[in-house]
Amino acid sequence: MSSRRRLLSATAVAAACVAVQALPAAADTGTAPVVSRGVTIPAFYTPPATLPAANGALIRSEPLPLALSLPGIPGPLPGRATRLMYKSTDTDGLPVAVTGAYIEPTADWKGEGPRPLVVVAPGTMGQGDQCAASMGLEHPVRFNGQTMSVGYEDLSIYRLLAEGTAVVVTDYVGLGATDRLHTYVNRLDEAHAVLDAARAARAVDGASVTPASRVGLFGYSQGGGATAAAAELQPAYAPDVTLAGTYAGAPPADLAEVTEAIDGTELTGALGWSLNGFLQSDPELRPIAEEHLNAAGQAALADLSTMCVGDALFSYGYAKSTRWTTDGRSLGDIIRSTPALQAFLDSQRIGKLKPAGPVRVATGTSDDLVPHAQARQLAVDWCRKGAAVTYAPVALPDVGSALANHFAPLLSDQGTAVSWLTDRLAGRPAASNCWTMPTQP
């Protein structure tokens, strides 16, 4: 059993706040390998004790074998992959190591200018290190009886590579890297990880991207929130990244509304991932967690901290947060009655800043998991700030499953989203349709 797992198991009967404390970095110390739900996490993912000063600096890299790859005359298809660890900055302004992967495409870039780069921000993967998107490129499906993960972002990554764009995918803060828990849907952590991934890609041996390469951001669901936040923060945090366009699909821009929506659905487990991450980022919230979470809630947080999406669907699908609280109220009710929680979630709100460059906001009109209305509101907020917004409502029928209503637009709109972003990378201007918002669903 890993040190992280022992810690979480021991604290499942104590305060939930203790269960999510960050563990110290243990790389290069000869400690035993980290094992998460039967999966041994490669030593590559353990950060060193000392990190470089510059954001986006490459800490280490190694070849990454792509599970879905074919031999080709100019090179392997779709390209050559490199596993990355790079330096970023967390919510508290402290240095943090983030992992990911860079793929140099075999296909030629047919647009003007140097080969562009797309940063793929993954959708919800889970909170166990074995769920990291970079590992999903090597193991698209992992099932060992203790955990189940699917690298579903591989599809968007390969579609982008086929266009001749280089791709770098981030694992986010704490997903993959073994020194801390993943800070799920944390606006600043995710935005910084996305922007610093673009910087790290330039330093990869054999990479054809340069500081002059146009950069696009691509993400859906959790990834849509991450790219949306990154577009807002790019001018101040990463002015050296030449941002040409951002695709934000089904962005969880208002976490208070999202919390209400996912409670009792197939993806109730995401509530635990959010709580775990927020308690780690903001220790002042811990007394509130101690007050309101009962033993079942504390145990759920510890359990979920090592789970992937597949695990959470089977173990916590359709669970209600009322079973996790001391007074039987839902987490949404507790948030509404607790000013500190309202203030914290308000600080996570996306849409308060004008995004850099053109943005495409896509949202399924029947999406009731990451609610359509709050995603549409993000487009409205950005339009009011004068941003170049392409709003794309994806009209699909309500099939009676919150997860299906959320997942279907990812697939049906993905080709259009890739085309829109590659047009921006080729230098073609985007036409804002903000003027149509009053008539759009």
Phi, psi and chi 1 to 4 in degrees:
 res  aa     phi    psi   chi1   chi2   chi3   chi4
   1 MET       -  133.6 -177.4  178.9  -72.2      -
   2 SER   -70.7  162.9   71.5      -      -      -
   3 SER   -62.1  -38.6   58.6      -      -      -
   4 ARG   -63.0  -44.3  176.0 -161.6  -79.0 -170.4
   5 ARG   -65.6  -38.8 -174.5   64.5  177.4  158.2
   6 ARG   -63.2  -42.2  -75.1 -164.0  -62.1  -89.8
   7 LEU   -61.4  -47.0  172.8   65.0      -      -
   8 LEU   -68.4  -37.1  -67.1  170.6      -      -
   9 SER   -65.4  -41.0  -63.5      -      -      -
  10 ALA   -66.1  -33.4      -      -      -      -
  11 THR   -93.3    0.2   54.4      -      -      -
  12 ALA   -61.9  -24.7      -      -      -      -
  13 VAL   -99.3    2.8  -65.1      -      -      -
  14 ALA  -113.4 -153.2      -      -      -      -
  15 ALA   -73.4  139.4      -      -      -      -
  16 ALA   -63.0  -28.4      -      -      -      -
  17 CYS   -63.1  -34.2   62.2      -      -      -
  18 VAL   -70.7  -31.5  178.2      -      -      -
  19 ALA   -65.2  -18.2      -      -      -      -
  20 VAL  -116.3   18.3  -66.3      -      -      -
  21 GLN   -68.0  143.4  -73.6 -179.9  -18.1      -
  22 ALA   -69.8  141.5      -      -      -      -
  23 LEU   -89.9  150.6  -57.5 -177.3      -      -
  24 PRO   -70.1  151.5   24.7  -33.9      -      -
  25 ALA   -61.7  141.1      -      -      -      -
  26 ALA  -132.9   17.8      -      -      -      -
  27 ALA   -68.5  150.9      -      -      -      -
  28 ASP    61.3   25.9  -55.6  -33.7      -      -
  29 THR  -113.2    1.3   62.5      -      -      -
  30 GLY    77.0   16.2      -      -      -      -
  31 THR   -73.6  163.6   56.0      -      -      -
  32 ALA   -63.8  150.2      -      -      -      -
  33 PRO   -64.4  150.8   22.3  -33.0      -      -
  34 VAL   -79.5  132.1  172.7      -      -      -
  35 VAL  -121.7  122.9  179.0      -      -      -
  36 SER  -119.1  111.7 -178.0      -      -      -
  37 ARG    49.9   47.3  -66.3 -170.5  177.3  -94.1
  38 GLY    83.7   -1.9      -      -      -      -
  39 VAL  -104.6  120.9  177.5      -      -      -
  40 THR   -79.0  119.5  -60.8      -      -      -
  41 ILE   -79.4  124.9  -52.8  -58.1      -      -
  42 PRO   -53.6  145.1  -25.6   34.9      -      -
  43 ALA   -57.6  -24.2      -      -      -      -
  44 PHE   -52.4  -34.0 -179.4   95.2      -      -
  45 TYR   -83.1   -1.0  -71.7   85.6      -      -
  46 THR   -91.1  115.4  -60.8      -      -      -
  47 PRO   -67.8  153.3  -20.8   33.8      -      -
  48 PRO   -72.9  165.1   28.4  -35.0      -      -
  49 ALA   -70.2  -28.1      -      -      -      -
  50 THR  -119.4  133.5  -57.5      -      -      -
  51 LEU  -112.2  152.9  -58.8  179.7      -      -
  52 PRO   -66.6  164.6   21.1  -30.9      -      -
  53 ALA   -80.1  -37.1      -      -      -      -
  54 ALA   -79.9  134.8      -      -      -      -
  55 ASN   -66.1  134.2  -72.7  -35.5      -      -
  56 GLY    86.6   -2.3      -      -      -      -
  57 ALA   -64.5  137.8      -      -      -      -
  58 LEU   -78.3  122.7 -160.6   58.1      -      -
  59 ILE   -87.0  -46.4  -61.8  170.0      -      -
  60 ARG  -160.8  162.2   62.3  172.2   71.0  119.6
  61 SER  -153.0  159.9   63.4      -      -      -
  62 GLU  -159.1  157.0   67.7  177.0   18.5      -
  63 PRO   -60.2  141.3  -23.7   34.4      -      -
  64 LEU  -118.5  114.7  171.4   63.5      -      -
  65 PRO   -72.4  125.2   23.5  -30.4      -      -
  66 LEU   -84.7  126.4  -67.5  175.5      -      -
  67 ALA   -67.3  -36.0      -      -      -      -
  68 LEU  -103.3   88.4  -55.6  175.7      -      -
  69 SER  -145.7  146.6 -178.1      -      -      -
  70 LEU  -127.0  147.6  -64.5  172.4      -      -
  71 PRO   -70.9  145.8   25.0  -32.9      -      -
  72 GLY  -143.5  159.7      -      -      -      -
  73 ILE   -63.9  -46.8  -65.8  175.5      -      -
  74 PRO   -77.8  -14.4   27.3  -33.3      -      -
  75 GLY   154.8  174.3      -      -      -      -
  76 PRO   -64.2  143.9   24.6  -33.7      -      -
  77 LEU  -101.9  132.9  -60.2  172.0      -      -
  78 PRO   -88.8   -5.8   35.0  -37.8      -      -
  79 GLY   168.7 -172.3      -      -      -      -
  80 ARG  -104.9  130.1  -63.4 -173.8 -174.5  -83.5
  81 ALA  -107.1  146.1      -      -      -      -
  82 THR  -130.4  128.2  -58.1      -      -      -
  83 ARG   -78.6  140.1 -158.3 -175.0  -39.6  -95.3
  84 LEU  -126.2  150.6  -52.0  177.5      -      -
  85 MET  -132.2  129.8  179.3 -179.1  -74.0      -
  86 TYR  -138.1  163.4   59.2   93.3      -      -
  87 LYS   -91.8  137.2 -173.0  -99.3 -176.8 -179.5
  88 SER  -137.2 -171.6 -170.9      -      -      -
  89 THR  -128.6  131.8  -62.2      -      -      -
  90 ASP   -87.8 -175.9   69.4   10.8      -      -
  91 THR   -56.2  -33.9  -61.6      -      -      -
  92 ASP   -86.5    5.3  -62.0  -42.3      -      -
  93 GLY    80.1   14.2      -      -      -      -
  94 LEU   -98.1  151.3  -61.0  174.9      -      -
  95 PRO   -67.4  144.6   24.1  -33.2      -      -
  96 VAL  -146.8  144.0   61.5      -      -      -
  97 ALA   -92.2  134.0      -      -      -      -
  98 VAL  -125.6  141.4 -179.3      -      -      -
  99 THR  -106.4  168.7   57.6      -      -      -
 100 GLY   176.4 -158.3      -      -      -      -
 101 ALA  -151.5  144.7      -      -      -      -
 102 TYR  -115.4  136.6  172.1   81.5      -      -
 103 ILE  -124.1  118.9  -54.6  100.4      -      -
 104 GLU   -86.6  116.3  176.8   71.7   19.2      -
 105 PRO   -74.7  150.6   29.1  -34.9      -      -
 106 THR   -79.8  -33.5  -60.8      -      -      -
 107 ALA   -65.1  144.6      -      -      -      -
 108 ASP   -75.4  149.2  -67.9  -28.3      -      -
 109 TRP   -85.9  121.8  167.9 -116.1      -      -
 110 LYS   -98.1   -2.5  -63.5  179.7  174.6   58.8
 111 GLY   -83.9 -179.1      -      -      -      -
 112 GLU   -82.0  156.5   64.7  176.7   39.8      -
 113 GLY    81.0  179.1      -      -      -      -
 114 PRO   -66.0  163.0   24.9  -33.4      -      -
 115 ARG   -55.7  129.7 -172.0 -169.2  -61.4  -82.5
 116 PRO   -84.9  172.3   30.6  -33.5      -      -
 117 LEU  -126.1  136.8  173.4   70.3      -      -
 118 VAL  -115.2  127.8  175.5      -      -      -
 119 VAL   -92.3  117.5 -176.3      -      -      -
 120 VAL   -94.0  120.3  170.8      -      -      -
 121 ALA   -99.3  113.4      -      -      -      -
 122 PRO   -67.3  152.9  -18.6   31.5      -      -
 123 GLY   -72.8 -176.5      -      -      -      -
 124 THR   -55.9  121.4  -62.6      -      -      -
 125 MET  -109.3  -27.6  -64.7  -69.5  169.0      -
 126 GLY   127.6 -159.4      -      -      -      -
 127 GLN  -129.5  -11.5 -156.6  159.5   42.8      -
 128 GLY   -73.7  144.9      -      -      -      -
 129 ASP   -60.1  -28.9  -71.8  -31.3      -      -
 130 GLN   -68.3  -10.5   76.2  -81.1    9.9      -
 131 CYS   -86.6   -6.3  -40.0      -      -      -
 132 ALA   -55.2  140.6      -      -      -      -
 133 ALA   -61.8  -33.9      -      -      -      -
 134 SER   -64.2  -35.3   63.3      -      -      -
 135 MET   -71.4  -28.5  -65.9 -170.2 -159.1      -
 136 GLY   -66.4  -23.5      -      -      -      -
 137 LEU   -70.2  -31.7  -71.9  164.4      -      -
 138 GLU   -88.4  -33.1 -174.4  175.5    3.4      -
 139 HIS  -130.1   82.8  -55.4  -76.3      -      -
 140 PRO   -58.6  -33.1  -23.5   33.9      -      -
 141 VAL  -131.0  125.7  179.1      -      -      -
 142 ARG  -127.2  123.0 -166.3 -164.8  -64.4  -89.3
 143 PHE  -146.2  119.6  178.4   72.0      -      -
 144 ASN  -129.2   13.9   64.4   -0.6      -      -
 145 GLY    89.4  -17.0      -      -      -      -
 146 GLN  -112.0  -24.9  -61.2 -178.3   54.8      -
 147 THR  -150.2  153.7 -170.9      -      -      -
 148 MET  -139.0  120.5 -175.9  177.7   74.4      -
 149 SER  -131.0  148.1   63.0      -      -      -
 150 VAL  -130.2  125.7  177.9      -      -      -
 151 GLY   -82.4   67.5      -      -      -      -
 152 TYR   -70.7  -16.9   61.4   84.4      -      -
 153 GLU   -73.0  -11.7  -72.8  -67.6   -1.8      -
 154 ASP   -56.4  -34.0  -66.1    0.7      -      -
 155 LEU   -62.0  -50.6  176.5   60.2      -      -
 156 SER   -65.6  -37.5   61.5      -      -      -
 157 ILE   -60.9  -45.5  -68.3  168.9      -      -
 158 TYR   -69.7  -34.5  -80.9   46.4      -      -
 159 ARG   -64.7  -39.2  -67.2 -179.5   86.9  154.4
 160 LEU   -69.0  -40.5  -71.5  160.5      -      -
 161 LEU   -61.9  -36.1  -68.5  169.8      -      -
 162 ALA   -64.0  -22.4      -      -      -      -
 163 GLU   -82.9   -5.4  -61.8  -70.2  -23.5      -
 164 GLY    90.5    8.0      -      -      -      -
 165 THR   -88.3  141.1   70.2      -      -      -
 166 ALA   -72.4  152.3      -      -      -      -
 167 VAL  -131.7  134.3  171.6      -      -      -
 168 VAL  -124.0  130.7   61.6      -      -      -
 169 VAL  -112.6  134.6   57.1      -      -      -
 170 THR   -98.2  145.7  178.5      -      -      -
 171 ASP   -90.5   -3.2  -68.4  -28.0      -      -
 172 TYR    71.6  171.6  -60.5  127.5      -      -
 173 VAL   -69.2  122.7  172.4      -      -      -
 174 GLY    82.3   -0.5      -      -      -      -
 175 LEU  -104.0  110.1 -169.5   58.2      -      -
 176 GLY   101.6  -66.1      -      -      -      -
 177 ALA   -59.2  129.5      -      -      -      -
 178 THR   -91.4    5.1   59.3      -      -      -
 179 ASP   -88.4   -8.0   63.0  -28.1      -      -
 180 ARG  -161.8  168.8   65.1 -175.7   67.4 -158.1
 181 LEU   -78.5  153.5  -73.1  176.4      -      -
 182 HIS   -69.1  127.3  169.8   40.7      -      -
 183 THR   -87.3   75.4   46.9      -      -      -
 184 TYR   -56.9  130.6 -178.8   69.4      -      -
 185 VAL    52.2   28.9  -65.2      -      -      -
 186 ASN   -82.2  116.8 -177.8  -60.5      -      -
 187 ARG   -56.4  -49.9  179.3  178.1   68.5   93.4
 188 LEU   -72.1  -46.0  -66.8  178.3      -      -
 189 ASP   -56.9  -45.9  -81.7   11.3      -      -
 190 GLU   -68.1  -44.2  -69.5 -177.1  -19.0      -
 191 ALA   -61.8  -44.0      -      -      -      -
 192 HIS   -63.2  -42.9  -66.4  171.0      -      -
 193 ALA   -62.0  -38.9      -      -      -      -
 194 VAL   -64.9  -50.2  165.6      -      -      -
 195 LEU   -68.5  -36.8  -65.9  168.2      -      -
 196 ASP   -73.1  -24.2  -72.9  -34.1      -      -
 197 ALA   -63.1  -38.3      -      -      -      -
 198 ALA   -63.1  -39.4      -      -      -      -
 199 ARG   -66.9  -43.5  -69.6  163.6  156.5  161.1
 200 ALA   -63.3  -34.1      -      -      -      -
 201 ALA   -59.1  -33.0      -      -      -      -
 202 ARG   -65.0  -24.6  -54.8  168.9 -172.7  161.1
 203 ALA   -92.5   -1.6      -      -      -      -
 204 VAL   -72.0  133.6  174.8      -      -      -
 205 ASP   -58.4  129.4  -75.4  -16.2      -      -
 206 GLY    84.5   -2.1      -      -      -      -
 207 ALA   -71.1  136.4      -      -      -      -
 208 SER   -91.2   -7.0   56.8      -      -      -
 209 VAL   -79.0  150.8  -64.7      -      -      -
 210 THR  -134.3  172.6   71.4      -      -      -
 211 PRO   -58.5  -20.3  -28.7   37.3      -      -
 212 ALA   -85.5   -9.0      -      -      -      -
 213 SER   -67.5  135.8  -65.2      -      -      -
 214 ARG   -67.2  147.0  -66.2 -172.3  177.5  105.0
 215 VAL  -121.3  133.6  175.8      -      -      -
 216 GLY  -117.7  151.1      -      -      -      -
 217 LEU  -115.2  135.6  -50.9 -179.6      -      -
 218 PHE  -136.6  120.2 -171.0   98.2      -      -
 219 GLY  -161.1  149.1      -      -      -      -
 220 TYR  -130.2  141.2 -172.3   89.0      -      -
 221 SER    64.8 -123.0 -168.4      -      -      -
 222 GLN   -52.3  -40.6 -179.8 -173.7    2.4      -
 223 GLY   -64.8  -34.3      -      -      -      -
 224 GLY   -65.7  -37.4      -      -      -      -
 225 GLY   -66.7  -39.3      -      -      -      -
 226 ALA   -65.9  -43.7      -      -      -      -
 227 THR   -70.6  -35.7   58.5      -      -      -
 228 ALA   -63.0  -44.7      -      -      -      -
 229 ALA   -65.2  -38.6      -      -      -      -
 230 ALA   -65.0  -39.0      -      -      -      -
 231 ALA   -63.3  -34.5      -      -      -      -
 232 GLU   -71.6  -36.0  -71.5 -171.0  -15.6      -
 233 LEU   -92.5  -12.5  -64.7  179.1      -      -
 234 GLN   -54.7  -45.0 -179.2  -90.6  -26.3      -
 235 PRO   -58.7  -37.9  -25.7   36.9      -      -
 236 ALA   -87.6  -38.1      -      -      -      -
 237 TYR   -91.2  -36.4 -177.3   79.6      -      -
 238 ALA  -140.5   64.4      -      -      -      -
 239 PRO   -65.2  -16.5   22.8  -33.3      -      -
 240 ASP   -80.1   -8.4   55.0  -53.0      -      -
 241 VAL   -90.1  118.2  174.1      -      -      -
 242 THR   -82.1   91.1  -51.5      -      -      -
 243 LEU   -83.4  117.8 -167.8   55.6      -      -
 244 ALA   -99.2  -23.5      -      -      -      -
 245 GLY  -179.8  154.0      -      -      -      -
 246 THR  -134.7  127.2  -63.0      -      -      -
 247 TYR  -102.8  120.0  162.6   64.5      -      -
 248 ALA  -120.7   99.5      -      -      -      -
 249 GLY   -94.8  132.4      -      -      -      -
 250 ALA    45.3   52.3      -      -      -      -
 251 PRO   -71.8  131.8   28.0  -35.1      -      -
 252 PRO   -80.3   79.2   27.7  -31.2      -      -
 253 ALA   -80.2  -28.4      -      -      -      -
 254 ASP  -122.1   98.4 -173.9  -24.1      -      -
 255 LEU   -70.7  -23.2  -66.0 -176.1      -      -
 256 ALA   -63.7  -43.9      -      -      -      -
 257 GLU   -69.3  -38.6  -71.0 -164.4   21.2      -
 258 VAL   -65.5  -39.1  176.0      -      -      -
 259 THR   -58.1  -45.2  -64.0      -      -      -
 260 GLU   -61.6  -40.6  -66.2  -88.3    8.1      -
 261 ALA   -72.0  -39.5      -      -      -      -
 262 ILE   -85.1  -15.3   65.3  176.0      -      -
 263 ASP   -62.6  123.5 -161.7  -13.5      -      -
 264 GLY    86.8    4.7      -      -      -      -
 265 THR   -98.9 -174.9   69.4      -      -      -
 266 GLU   -59.0  -27.2  -60.8   98.5  -43.4      -
 267 LEU  -109.3   34.0 -157.4   58.0      -      -
 268 THR   -55.9  -30.5  -61.3      -      -      -
 269 GLY   -55.9  -25.1      -      -      -      -
 270 ALA   -63.7  -24.0      -      -      -      -
 271 LEU   -62.2  -40.4  -66.9  177.1      -      -
 272 GLY   -65.9  -39.6      -      -      -      -
 273 TRP   -63.5  -41.2  -63.7  -32.9      -      -
 274 SER   -62.1  -49.0  -59.2      -      -      -
 275 LEU   -60.8  -44.6  -75.1  170.5      -      -
 276 ASN   -56.7  -48.0  -81.0  -22.6      -      -
 277 GLY   -67.1  -42.0      -      -      -      -
 278 PHE   -68.7  -36.7  -68.5  149.9      -      -
 279 LEU   -66.5  -32.5  -69.2  172.3      -      -
 280 GLN   -70.8  -40.9  177.9  173.3  -96.3      -
 281 SER   -73.7  -34.6  -61.5      -      -      -
 282 ASP  -129.9   90.2 -169.4  -16.2      -      -
 283 PRO   -59.0  -20.8  -22.7   33.5      -      -
 284 GLU   -66.3  -16.2  -67.3 -175.7    1.6      -
 285 LEU   -82.9  -10.4  -60.5  178.2      -      -
 286 ARG   -64.3  -41.9  -68.2  172.2  179.8  171.8
 287 PRO   -60.0  -32.8  -24.4   34.9      -      -
 288 ILE   -66.1  -41.1  -58.9  174.4      -      -
 289 ALA   -63.8  -42.6      -      -      -      -
 290 GLU   -60.6  -37.8  -71.2 -178.6  -43.7      -
 291 GLU   -69.9  -36.9  176.9 -175.4   -5.3      -
 292 HIS  -104.9  -21.2  -69.0  -69.7      -      -
 293 LEU   -92.0  129.3  -70.7  176.4      -      -
 294 ASN   -87.0 -174.5   60.1   21.7      -      -
 295 ALA   -61.8  -37.4      -      -      -      -
 296 ALA   -64.9  -39.2      -      -      -      -
 297 GLY   -67.0  -41.1      -      -      -      -
 298 GLN   -63.6  -41.9  -65.5  164.0   16.4      -
 299 ALA   -66.1  -37.6      -      -      -      -
 300 ALA   -63.7  -42.3      -      -      -      -
 301 LEU   -61.8  -44.1  -64.9 -163.7      -      -
 302 ALA   -63.5  -42.2      -      -      -      -
 303 ASP   -65.0  -47.2 -165.4   24.6      -      -
 304 LEU   -66.7  -25.0  -76.9  158.3      -      -
 305 SER   -62.4  -17.0   69.9      -      -      -
 306 THR  -116.4   13.5   57.3      -      -      -
 307 MET   -96.5  151.3  -78.6 -172.0  171.9      -
 308 CYS   -97.8  175.5  -61.6      -      -      -
 309 VAL   -56.8  -45.7  170.1      -      -      -
 310 GLY   -59.0  -41.3      -      -      -      -
 311 ASP   -62.2  -44.9  -47.5  -30.8      -      -
 312 ALA   -67.3  -35.7      -      -      -      -
 313 LEU   -61.3  -43.1  -67.2  178.3      -      -
 314 PHE   -74.3  -37.2  -74.8  114.5      -      -
 315 SER   -90.7  -30.7  -62.3      -      -      -
 316 TYR  -129.4    9.3  -67.6   95.3      -      -
 317 GLY   -58.6  130.9      -      -      -      -
 318 TYR    68.2    9.0  -59.7  106.4      -      -
 319 ALA   -68.3  154.4      -      -      -      -
 320 LYS  -114.8  138.0  -65.3 -176.9 -177.9  -61.7
 321 SER   -66.3  -15.1   65.9      -      -      -
 322 THR   -60.5  -22.4   52.0      -      -      -
 323 ARG   -79.4  -10.4  -62.2  179.6   57.8 -171.4
 324 TRP  -100.7   -3.7  -62.5   -9.2      -      -
 325 THR  -111.7  155.3   61.5      -      -      -
 326 THR   -70.1  -28.5   54.1      -      -      -
 327 ASP  -111.3    7.1   58.5    6.8      -      -
 328 GLY    78.8    6.8      -      -      -      -
 329 ARG   -82.9  156.0  -72.1 -170.5  -64.0  161.5
 330 SER   -76.3  162.5   70.3      -      -      -
 331 LEU   -61.5  -36.1  -68.9  177.8      -      -
 332 GLY   -61.8  -41.6      -      -      -      -
 333 ASP   -63.6  -41.4  -72.3  -21.6      -      -
 334 ILE   -64.8  -40.7  -67.1  170.8      -      -
 335 ILE   -60.8  -45.5  -70.7  168.9      -      -
 336 ARG   -63.4  -26.7  -79.2 -168.2  -63.3  -86.4
 337 SER   -99.4    4.7   64.9      -      -      -
 338 THR  -123.9  103.1  -50.8      -      -      -
 339 PRO   -55.1  -37.2  -27.0   35.8      -      -
 340 ALA   -63.2  -38.5      -      -      -      -
 341 LEU   -71.5  -39.4  -65.8  178.7      -      -
 342 GLN   -61.1  -42.5  -68.2  178.4  -21.5      -
 343 ALA   -65.4  -39.8      -      -      -      -
 344 PHE   -64.7  -47.5  179.4   81.1      -      -
 345 LEU   -65.1  -33.2  -68.9 -174.7      -      -
 346 ASP   -64.5  -33.4 -174.2   63.4      -      -
 347 SER   -68.5  -19.0   73.1      -      -      -
 348 GLN   -91.2   -3.1  -63.8  -66.6  -33.0      -
 349 ARG   -65.1  131.3 -178.9   73.3  178.8  -93.2
 350 ILE   -99.5  138.0  -54.1  170.2      -      -
 351 GLY   122.7   -0.8      -      -      -      -
 352 LYS   -86.2  -16.5  -64.9 -178.8  177.9 -177.9
 353 LEU  -118.3  152.9  -58.8  172.8      -      -
 354 LYS   -77.6  127.6  179.8 -179.1  177.2 -179.0
 355 PRO   -74.0  153.4   29.6  -35.3      -      -
 356 ALA   -83.2  136.4      -      -      -      -
 357 GLY    71.3  177.9      -      -      -      -
 358 PRO   -70.6  144.4   23.9  -31.7      -      -
 359 VAL  -129.7  146.6  -67.5      -      -      -
 360 ARG  -118.8  116.2 -177.2  176.8 -171.6  -91.3
 361 VAL  -104.4  115.0  178.0      -      -      -
 362 ALA  -114.2  138.3      -      -      -      -
 363 THR  -152.2  134.4  166.1      -      -      -
 364 GLY   -72.2  129.6      -      -      -      -
 365 THR   -67.3  -18.1   56.9      -      -      -
 366 SER  -103.2    7.4  -64.2      -      -      -
 367 ASP   -70.0  112.7 -168.4  -17.7      -      -
 368 ASP  -116.1   14.4   48.1   -3.7      -      -
 369 LEU   -96.2  -57.2 -171.6   74.8      -      -
 370 VAL  -105.4   91.2  178.2      -      -      -
 371 PRO   -52.6  135.4  -26.1   35.4      -      -
 372 HIS   -54.9  -42.5  165.0   69.2      -      -
 373 ALA   -61.9  -40.7      -      -      -      -
 374 GLN   -73.6  -29.5   59.4   86.5   45.8      -
 375 ALA   -70.1  -41.7      -      -      -      -
 376 ARG   -61.4  -38.5 -176.7 -172.5 -174.5  -80.6
 377 GLN   -62.4  -34.2 -174.6   60.7   47.6      -
 378 LEU   -59.3  -45.5  173.8   63.9      -      -
 379 ALA   -60.7  -41.4      -      -      -      -
 380 VAL   -62.7  -45.9  171.0      -      -      -
 381 ASP   -59.2  -43.6  -68.4  -18.2      -      -
 382 TRP   -67.9  -39.8  -81.5  -11.6      -      -
 383 CYS   -59.2  -41.0  -75.9      -      -      -
 384 ARG   -65.7  -21.7  -73.0  172.6  175.6  165.1
 385 LYS   -90.8    2.3  -64.1 -178.4 -174.9  -54.6
 386 GLY    86.5   16.4      -      -      -      -
 387 ALA   -75.0  156.8      -      -      -      -
 388 ALA   -87.1   93.8      -      -      -      -
 389 VAL  -108.8  128.8  179.2      -      -      -
 390 THR  -104.3  108.2  -60.9      -      -      -
 391 TYR   -94.4  128.0  171.1   68.4      -      -
 392 ALA  -128.4   92.8      -      -      -      -
 393 PRO   -74.9  128.4   26.4  -30.5      -      -
 394 VAL  -101.2  105.9 -177.4      -      -      -
 395 ALA   -87.1  105.7      -      -      -      -
 396 LEU  -131.7  152.2  -66.3  173.0      -      -
 397 PRO   -70.3  152.1   25.2  -34.6      -      -
 398 ASP   -74.6  117.8 -175.7  -20.1      -      -
 399 VAL   -99.3    6.7  -63.0      -      -      -
 400 GLY    86.1    2.2      -      -      -      -
 401 SER  -124.6  121.3  162.0      -      -      -
 402 ALA   -60.9  -40.5      -      -      -      -
 403 LEU   -65.5  -42.9 -173.8   62.2      -      -
 404 ALA   -66.8  -40.2      -      -      -      -
 405 ASN   -61.5  -31.0  -72.8  -20.4      -      -
 406 HIS   -82.1  -37.8  176.9   62.9      -      -
 407 PHE   -80.6  -32.4 -169.0   69.6      -      -
 408 ALA   -59.1  -43.5      -      -      -      -
 409 PRO   -63.7  -27.7  -24.6   35.5      -      -
 410 LEU   -56.0  -43.9  164.8   67.1      -      -
 411 LEU   -80.6  -43.7  -60.5  176.8      -      -
 412 SER   -70.7  -28.0   64.6      -      -      -
 413 ASP  -100.2   -6.9 -176.4   59.2      -      -
 414 GLN   -62.2  -42.8 -168.8  172.9   85.5      -
 415 GLY   -60.6  -43.6      -      -      -      -
 416 THR   -64.3  -39.9  -55.6      -      -      -
 417 ALA   -64.0  -42.5      -      -      -      -
 418 VAL   -63.0  -43.7  168.4      -      -      -
 419 SER   -63.2  -42.7  -64.2      -      -      -
 420 TRP   -60.6  -43.9 -179.3   90.5      -      -
 421 LEU   -70.4  -40.2 -170.8   57.6      -      -
 422 THR   -66.8  -29.5   51.5      -      -      -
 423 ASP   -63.2  -40.8  -80.7  -12.1      -      -
 424 ARG   -66.2  -38.9  -52.1  -69.6   78.9   74.8
 425 LEU   -68.9  -26.1  -64.6  171.0      -      -
 426 ALA   -83.9   -1.1      -      -      -      -
 427 GLY    91.2    5.2      -      -      -      -
 428 ARG   -79.0  133.3  -70.5 -175.0  -83.5  -86.7
 429 PRO   -70.5  153.5   25.7  -33.7      -      -
 430 ALA  -104.6  139.0      -      -      -      -
 431 ALA   -96.2  121.6      -      -      -      -
 432 SER   -72.5  140.5  172.0      -      -      -
 433 ASN  -115.2   29.9   65.1   -9.0      -      -
 434 CYS   -55.6  -33.7  -77.7      -      -      -
 435 TRP   -63.3  -19.2   63.9  -86.1      -      -
 436 THR   -90.4   -4.4   70.3      -      -      -
 437 MET   -55.7  -39.0  -72.3  -57.8  -59.4      -
 438 PRO   -60.1  -24.1  -26.0   36.2      -      -
 439 THR  -103.3   -2.2   63.6      -      -      -
 440 GLN   -89.9  142.3  -66.9  -83.8   23.0      -
 441 PRO   -69.3      -   24.8  -33.0      -      -
